[in-house]
Amino acid sequence: MRVVIDTNVFISSFFGGKPLKIIEKWFSGELTLCLSLPIIKEYFDVLERFDFDDERLLFKLMNMLERQHNILFVAHPRERQWVKDDPADNKFIACALAFEAEYIISGDRHLRKIGKIGPIRIVSPDEMLRIFE
């Protein structure tokens, strides 16, 4: 299943809970992570703000990204103005459309308000985990 994971879910995975369960689905191969250069840049820009006591998850994530484990990558997918209230969120939709992803997993209120772009559903981590049940 192809998904785009919004930065808030990606970063929240470091603190456990449902976002970590989503990342573990990627680690196990149940999800294919769709990424673009703007998404990766945002992930790392935000990660730089944190000082983690336990860096094991960070090293595992880095290893998975380096090995391109269950990852599809596009450098610069074409963005449009789908999210007028927060244009920075358009990168997630552009990436999802480029790979015909089934889901964007996000806690962002601007993305969640849209709910769906074509066949792509925008869901919370909780909703995504229910889909797996």
Secondary structure, DSSP 8 states (H G I E B T S, - for coil): -EEEE-HHHHHHGGG-HHHHHHHHHHHTTSSEEEEEHHHHHHHHHHHTT---S--HHHHHHHHHHHHTTTEEEESS-----S-SS-GGGHHHHHHHHHTT-SEEE---HHHHHH-EETTEEEE-HHHHHHHH-
